[in-house]
């Protein structure tokens, strides 16, 4: 199971067979004049994570897919790109093994089997962490949490800057989702209007049928800045994080027996988070911010 996220970048095309790509292609240019957006640091500054010796490692093969933009996709030049791809490059650089790193694209449904069969060493593709998967695989520490957010119609007469100001206003949410459950638990005073799917929800807030909506912050951050929104709306309050409703966040999946490799990746993620390199990668792909 993959973390719930719709395709947000068009133009990526499928590949007929798995492609092994060395991590040497050019990085995307950061968005110009991007607003400041701080990425939460998920590693305690006082925690010291060990850096195992990987000098005997022959190669490190990361597995991903091409259908999870902006995290991993095929760009206009036919190259594998995305947040995850740049993060892999940074991890390998931090561990001093860039010349041993590769990334391979497979269909998402084949990733777990390929890792189990040692056809790769780590999966970075938005796999949702579940108790069942933890019985079979190890996972790195989370490096990114996808928050829930409100979005509001700018014409709606909302008096205030926090969620409390939405009392008495119509707030949309997709029914049967974690966001509906989270909205009810976090904001019991709000009376939600439910919709069958995300497209219906966004159309309703754009057309003013509801004053606000509550949904995945990543989807909303791209939507409010897209031509389809027609500058109707803006993110409002938040972000809201909840492991109970939204899961553990984005991690890297590994084989359980590869404890040293898991520890090394955790060390690299902590270093990238603390020294700002993870923030730089984040801003390349999320210039409008999630938080």
VOPAGU-2260 file (C-alpha; in pm, 1 decimal, decimal comma):
REM VOPAGU-2260
SITE   aa  ch    i         X         Y         Z
SITE  UNK   A    0       0,0       0,0       0,0
SITE  UNK   A    1     125,9     343,7     -90,1
SITE  UNK   A    2      65,1     660,4     104,6
SITE  UNK   A    3    -246,7     826,0     -39,7
SITE  UNK   A    4    -140,6    1082,4    -298,4
SITE  UNK   A    5    -283,1    1165,6    -640,1
SITE  UNK   A    6     -62,9    1242,3    -939,7
SITE  UNK   A    7      24,1    1608,9    -926,5
SITE  UNK   A    8     268,0    1650,2   -1212,7
SITE  UNK   A    9     173,4    1561,0   -1566,8
SITE  UNK   A   10     406,0    1464,0   -1846,8
SITE  UNK   A   11     572,4    1162,6   -1684,1
SITE  UNK   A   12     563,2     863,7   -1915,7
SITE  UNK   A   13     581,8     496,6   -1827,7
SITE  UNK   A   14     880,0     275,5   -1898,2
SITE  UNK   A   15     845,5     -64,6   -2056,5
SITE  UNK   A   16    1117,6    -228,1   -1846,7
SITE  UNK   A   17    1307,2    -153,9   -1529,2
SITE  UNK   A   18    1582,3      98,5   -1584,1
SITE  UNK   A   19    1897,5     119,5   -1374,2
SITE  UNK   A   20    2014,4     478,8   -1369,0
SITE  UNK   A   21    2339,3     607,1   -1220,3
SITE  UNK   A   22    2292,6     903,9    -986,7
SITE  UNK   A   23    2476,5    1154,3   -1202,3
SITE  UNK   A   24    2208,7    1344,2   -1394,8
SITE  UNK   A   25    2146,6    1712,1   -1344,5
SITE  UNK   A   26    1941,7    1844,2   -1055,2
SITE  UNK   A   27    1631,6    2055,3   -1123,8
SITE  UNK   A   28    1663,5    2429,4   -1073,9
SITE  UNK   A   29    1502,6    2555,3    -755,2
SITE  UNK   A   30    1190,4    2764,0    -800,4
SITE  UNK   A   31    1263,1    3134,6    -817,0
SITE  UNK   A   32    1125,1    3361,4    -545,1
SITE  UNK   A   33     985,9    3064,9    -352,8
SITE  UNK   A   34     830,5    3171,4     -23,6
SITE  UNK   A   35    1004,0    3061,3     293,0
SITE  UNK   A   36     872,1    2728,5     417,8
SITE  UNK   A   37    1041,0    2554,5     707,0
SITE  UNK   A   38    1054,5    2178,2     699,1
SITE  UNK   A   39    1001,5    2026,4    1044,3
SITE  UNK   A   40    1316,6    1864,1    1181,2
SITE  UNK   A   41    1218,6    1511,2    1278,4
SITE  UNK   A   42    1547,1    1424,8    1450,2
SITE  UNK   A   43    1632,8    1536,3    1802,5
SITE  UNK   A   44    1942,7    1755,9    1792,1
SITE  UNK   A   45    2075,2    1578,2    2103,0
SITE  UNK   A   46    2042,4    1233,3    1949,2
SITE  UNK   A   47    2360,1    1086,4    1803,4
SITE  UNK   A   48    2290,9     820,4    1542,9
SITE  UNK   A   49    2587,1     593,9    1460,8
SITE  UNK   A   50    2745,4     586,3    1117,2
SITE  UNK   A   51    2832,5     223,6    1040,5
SITE  UNK   A   52    3131,8     146,8     822,3
SITE  UNK   A   53    3008,1      70,3     468,8
SITE  UNK   A   54    3353,3      41,6     309,9
SITE  UNK   A   55    3294,3    -324,1     225,4
SITE  UNK   A   56    2970,1    -244,2      43,6
SITE  UNK   A   57    2996,7    -338,5    -324,0
SITE  UNK   A   58    2694,1    -135,7    -433,7
SITE  UNK   A   59    2373,0      11,3    -294,7
SITE  UNK   A   60    2064,1     -29,9    -511,2
SITE  UNK   A   61    1762,4     185,0    -432,9
SITE  UNK   A   62    1428,6      81,2    -581,9
SITE  UNK   A   63    1155,0     328,5    -670,6
SITE  UNK   A   64     872,8     375,0    -921,4
SITE  UNK   A   65     789,9     636,9   -1182,5
SITE  UNK   A   66     428,6     712,6   -1091,1
SITE  UNK   A   67     449,6     911,4    -766,3
SITE  UNK   A   68     518,6    1274,5    -865,2
SITE  UNK   A   69     667,0    1496,4    -737,3
SITE  UNK   A   70     853,0    1228,2    -541,9
SITE  UNK   A   71     953,8    1005,7    -833,7
SITE  UNK   A   72     868,6    1042,5   -1201,4
SITE  UNK   A   73    1022,6    1046,1   -1548,2
SITE  UNK   A   74    1103,9    1401,7   -1657,7
SITE  UNK   A   75    1074,9    1557,4   -2003,2
SITE  UNK   A   76    1420,0    1429,0   -2093,1
SITE  UNK   A   77    1328,4    1071,6   -2008,8
SITE  UNK   A   78    1532,9    1070,4   -1687,6
SITE  UNK   A   79    1421,4     950,8   -1348,5
SITE  UNK   A   80    1368,1    1254,3   -1127,0
SITE  UNK   A   81    1195,0    1377,2    -816,1
SITE  UNK   A   82    1231,9    1444,1    -446,3
SITE  UNK   A   83    1316,5    1081,9    -368,5
SITE  UNK   A   84    1580,2    1065,2    -641,8
SITE  UNK   A   85    1756,6    1377,4    -516,7
SITE  UNK   A   86    1732,3    1249,9    -160,3
SITE  UNK   A   87    1899,4     922,1    -259,3
SITE  UNK   A   88    2180,7    1120,2    -416,5
SITE  UNK   A   89    2225,4    1325,3     -99,4
SITE  UNK   A   90    2220,2    1015,5     123,3
SITE  UNK   A   91    2488,0     846,6     -85,0
SITE  UNK   A   92    2698,7    1162,6     -84,8
SITE  UNK   A   93    2672,0    1195,2     294,2
SITE  UNK   A   94    2773,6     830,5     337,4
SITE  UNK   A   95    3066,1     870,3      95,9
SITE  UNK   A   96    2943,5     597,9    -139,3
SITE  UNK   A   97    2811,4     796,5    -436,6
SITE  UNK   A   98    3014,7     584,5    -678,9
SITE  UNK   A   99    2842,1     270,4    -546,8
SITE  UNK   A  100    2482,9     396,6    -561,0
SITE  UNK   A  101    2222,6     314,0    -822,6
SITE  UNK   A  102    1849,8     368,8    -845,8
SITE  UNK   A  103    1618,3     133,5   -1029,9
SITE  UNK   A  104    1260,4     200,6   -1139,2
SITE  UNK   A  105    1006,1     -81,3   -1115,7
SITE  UNK   A  106     626,0     -97,9   -1112,7
SITE  UNK   A  107     511,4     -13,4    -761,0
SITE  UNK   A  108     346,0    -351,5    -706,0
SITE  UNK   A  109     677,5    -529,0    -773,1
SITE  UNK   A  110     888,2    -336,4    -520,4
SITE  UNK   A  111     829,6    -552,7    -213,6
SITE  UNK   A  112     899,7    -873,9    -401,7
SITE  UNK   A  113    1214,1    -731,2    -556,0
SITE  UNK   A  114    1346,1    -622,3    -216,8
SITE  UNK   A  115    1267,6    -961,9     -62,7
SITE  UNK   A  116    1450,9   -1132,2    -350,3
SITE  UNK   A  117    1756,4    -907,6    -300,0
SITE  UNK   A  118    1707,8    -746,6    -640,5
SITE  UNK   A  119    1758,0    -417,2    -459,4
SITE  UNK   A  120    1870,1    -301,4    -116,4
SITE  UNK   A  121    1623,4     -27,0     -23,5
SITE  UNK   A  122    1283,2      96,8    -142,8
SITE  UNK   A  123    1206,6     469,3    -152,8
SITE  UNK   A  124     865,1     504,3    -311,8
SITE  UNK   A  125     608,8     621,8     -56,3
SITE  UNK   A  126     529,3     277,5      83,1
SITE  UNK   A  127     290,4     318,5     376,4
SITE  UNK   A  128     429,4     164,2     695,0
SITE  UNK   A  129     191,4     -94,9     840,2
SITE  UNK   A  130     221,8    -348,6    1125,6
SITE  UNK   A  131     209,3    -627,7     866,4
SITE  UNK   A  132     499,3    -481,8     667,9
SITE  UNK   A  133     703,2    -431,2     985,5
SITE  UNK   A  134     695,0    -808,0    1035,9
SITE  UNK   A  135     873,9    -850,3     701,3
SITE  UNK   A  136    1084,6    -538,3     652,4
SITE  UNK   A  137    1278,8    -271,5     837,8
SITE  UNK   A  138    1208,8      98,6     791,2
SITE  UNK   A  139    1423,1     405,8     828,5
SITE  UNK   A  140    1317,7     692,9    1046,0
SITE  UNK   A  141    1061,9     922,7     876,1
SITE  UNK   A  142    1214,3    1205,1     674,3
SITE  UNK   A  143     893,3    1384,4     572,3
SITE  UNK   A  144     545,6    1401,1     723,8
SITE  UNK   A  145     257,8    1486,2     491,2
SITE  UNK   A  146      24,4    1717,2     684,6
SITE  UNK   A  147    -345,5    1783,9     661,3
SITE  UNK   A  148    -447,1    2141,9     582,2
SITE  UNK   A  149    -751,2    2360,4     538,7
SITE  UNK   A  150    -805,4    2555,9     220,1
SITE  UNK   A  151   -1049,8    2847,3     210,9
SITE  UNK   A  152   -1236,0    3031,7     -59,5
SITE  UNK   A  153   -1099,7    3387,1     -54,9
SITE  UNK   A  154   -1447,2    3533,6    -107,1
SITE  UNK   A  155   -1588,2    3360,5     199,8
SITE  UNK   A  156   -1637,4    3598,8     497,2
SITE  UNK   A  157   -1415,7    3412,2     741,7
SITE  UNK   A  158   -1330,8    3634,6    1036,1
SITE  UNK   A  159   -1005,6    3505,8    1179,8
SITE  UNK   A  160    -687,1    3320,6    1096,7
SITE  UNK   A  161    -733,2    2993,9    1284,0
SITE  UNK   A  162    -959,8    2693,4    1248,7
SITE  UNK   A  163   -1181,4    2832,0    1524,3
SITE  UNK   A  164   -1294,9    3096,3    1275,6
SITE  UNK   A  165   -1453,4    2822,2    1062,6
SITE  UNK   A  166   -1725,1    2756,8    1320,6
SITE  UNK   A  167   -2057,1    2824,0    1153,7
SITE  UNK   A  168   -1904,3    2793,5     806,3
SITE  UNK   A  169   -1944,2    2504,6     564,3
SITE  UNK   A  170   -1631,4    2286,5     556,9
SITE  UNK   A  171   -1594,2    2014,3     295,5
SITE  UNK   A  172   -1411,8    1682,6     327,4
SITE  UNK   A  173   -1400,9    1359,5     126,9
SITE  UNK   A  174   -1617,0    1101,2     299,8
SITE  UNK   A  175   -1475,2     777,4     427,4
SITE  UNK   A  176   -1118,6     909,7     442,2
SITE  UNK   A  177    -864,3     954,6     718,3
SITE  UNK   A  178    -912,0    1328,2     675,9
SITE  UNK   A  179   -1281,6    1300,1     754,8
SITE  UNK   A  180   -1200,3    1107,8    1072,7
SITE  UNK   A  181    -924,5    1353,1    1162,6
SITE  UNK   A  182   -1151,3    1654,3    1105,9
SITE  UNK   A  183   -1412,1    1504,9    1338,0
SITE  UNK   A  184   -1154,6    1425,7    1607,4
SITE  UNK   A  185    -957,7    1751,2    1591,8
SITE  UNK   A  186   -1246,0    1991,2    1525,6
SITE  UNK   A  187   -1568,5    1848,9    1671,4
SITE  UNK   A  188   -1736,5    2191,1    1663,6
SITE  UNK   A  189   -1721,0    2199,1    1282,9
SITE  UNK   A  190   -2004,4    2047,3    1083,3
SITE  UNK   A  191   -1854,0    1898,5     766,3
SITE  UNK   A  192   -2011,7    1859,6     425,2
SITE  UNK   A  193   -1894,1    1534,3     267,4
SITE  UNK   A  194   -1803,9    1470,7     -96,2
SITE  UNK   A  195   -1745,0    1152,8    -293,3
SITE  UNK   A  196   -1394,7    1239,0    -413,5
SITE  UNK   A  197   -1120,9    1501,3    -416,0
SITE  UNK   A  198   -1224,5    1656,9    -747,4
SITE  UNK   A  199   -1578,9    1717,4    -624,0
SITE  UNK   A  200   -1442,0    1866,0    -302,0
SITE  UNK   A  201   -1208,2    2108,9    -478,0
SITE  UNK   A  202   -1478,6    2211,4    -725,1
SITE  UNK   A  203   -1711,4    2287,2    -435,1
SITE  UNK   A  204   -1466,9    2513,4    -252,2
SITE  UNK   A  205   -1369,1    2684,8    -577,1
SITE  UNK   A  206   -1732,2    2753,7    -665,7
SITE  UNK   A  207   -1815,2    2872,4    -315,4
SITE  UNK   A  208   -2050,0    2585,0    -238,5
SITE  UNK   A  209   -1844,3    2538,2      77,7
SITE  UNK   A  210   -1632,6    2806,5     241,9
SITE  UNK   A  211   -1340,4    2577,4     318,8
SITE  UNK   A  212   -1216,2    2221,7     280,4
SITE  UNK   A  213    -992,7    1986,6     478,6
SITE  UNK   A  214    -763,9    1749,2     290,3
SITE  UNK   A  215    -408,1    1639,2     216,9
SITE  UNK   A  216    -175,9    1938,1     250,0
SITE  UNK   A  217      41,9    1832,6     -41,0
SITE  UNK   A  218    -248,3    1811,9    -284,0
SITE  UNK   A  219    -388,0    2142,4    -161,2
SITE  UNK   A  220     -54,0    2326,3    -183,5
SITE  UNK   A  221     -19,2    2238,8    -551,7
SITE  UNK   A  222    -385,5    2295,9    -629,7
SITE  UNK   A  223    -415,0    2649,8    -489,1
SITE  UNK   A  224    -120,8    2761,1    -705,9
SITE  UNK   A  225    -238,8    2581,2   -1020,0
SITE  UNK   A  226    -427,8    2741,4   -1312,8
SITE  UNK   A  227    -729,1    2520,3   -1239,9
SITE  UNK   A  228    -786,1    2693,4    -905,2
SITE  UNK   A  229    -803,5    3033,0   -1080,1
SITE  UNK   A  230    -668,2    3206,9    -768,1
SITE  UNK   A  231    -990,6    3130,0    -585,0
SITE  UNK   A  232    -844,7    2996,1    -267,9
SITE  UNK   A  233    -560,3    2986,7     -19,6
SITE  UNK   A  234    -423,3    2752,6     244,8
SITE  UNK   A  235    -564,8    2834,4     585,1
SITE  UNK   A  236    -419,5    2759,7     929,5
SITE  UNK   A  237    -227,2    2444,5    1009,1
SITE  UNK   A  238     -40,4    2232,2     930,5
SITE  UNK   A  239    -194,8    1944,5    1121,2
SITE  UNK   A  240       5,5    1628,9    1186,7
SITE  UNK   A  241    -120,7    1302,0    1328,9
SITE  UNK   A  242      44,0     961,0    1317,3
SITE  UNK   A  243    -286,7     806,3    1421,8
SITE  UNK   A  244    -471,3     937,6    1117,4
SITE  UNK   A  245    -198,3    1010,1     862,3
SITE  UNK   A  246      56,9     739,0     934,8
SITE  UNK   A  247     426,4     753,1    1016,0
SITE  UNK   A  248     525,3     956,0     712,2
SITE  UNK   A  249     771,4     890,2     433,1
SITE  UNK   A  250    1042,4     634,8     509,9
SITE  UNK   A  251    1286,4     402,3     333,2
SITE  UNK   A  252    1207,7      30,0     343,5
SITE  UNK   A  253    1490,5    -223,5     383,9
SITE  UNK   A  254    1542,3    -590,3     460,7
SITE  UNK   A  255    1531,6    -671,4     831,0
SITE  UNK   A  256    1876,5    -832,1     824,7
SITE  UNK   A  257    2040,0    -515,5     690,9
SITE  UNK   A  258    2071,6    -343,9    1026,7
SITE  UNK   A  259    2395,8    -161,5     947,5
SITE  UNK   A  260    2253,3     -21,1     626,7
SITE  UNK   A  261    1937,1      93,7     804,4
SITE  UNK   A  262    2148,3     262,2    1072,4
SITE  UNK   A  263    2366,8     428,7     808,3
SITE  UNK   A  264    2064,3     566,1     624,7
SITE  UNK   A  265    1919,8     697,3     951,5
SITE  UNK   A  266    2251,4     868,2    1021,5
SITE  UNK   A  267    2248,2    1028,3     676,8
SITE  UNK   A  268    1885,4    1142,1     708,1
SITE  UNK   A  269    1953,6    1298,9    1046,5
SITE  UNK   A  270    2257,6    1484,6     912,7
SITE  UNK   A  271    2072,3    1608,0     603,1
SITE  UNK   A  272    1785,3    1725,4     820,6
SITE  UNK   A  273    2003,1    1910,9    1068,3
SITE  UNK   A  274    2236,0    2084,0     821,5
SITE  UNK   A  275    1961,2    2209,4     588,7
SITE  UNK   A  276    2026,3    1993,2     284,1
SITE  UNK   A  277    1694,2    1813,3     324,8
SITE  UNK   A  278    1523,5    2153,1     335,5
SITE  UNK   A  279    1694,0    2251,1       8,6
SITE  UNK   A  280    1566,2    1937,8    -165,6
SITE  UNK   A  281    1219,7    1994,5     -21,1
SITE  UNK   A  282    1200,9    2348,8    -160,6
SITE  UNK   A  283    1294,6    2231,3    -511,1
SITE  UNK   A  284     981,7    2021,9    -534,0
SITE  UNK   A  285     746,1    2200,2    -293,1
SITE  UNK   A  286     817,1    2570,2    -356,2
SITE  UNK   A  287     480,0    2672,9    -210,7
SITE  UNK   A  288     539,8    2477,0     105,0
SITE  UNK   A  289     340,5    2216,0     292,4
SITE  UNK   A  290     374,5    2373,3     634,5
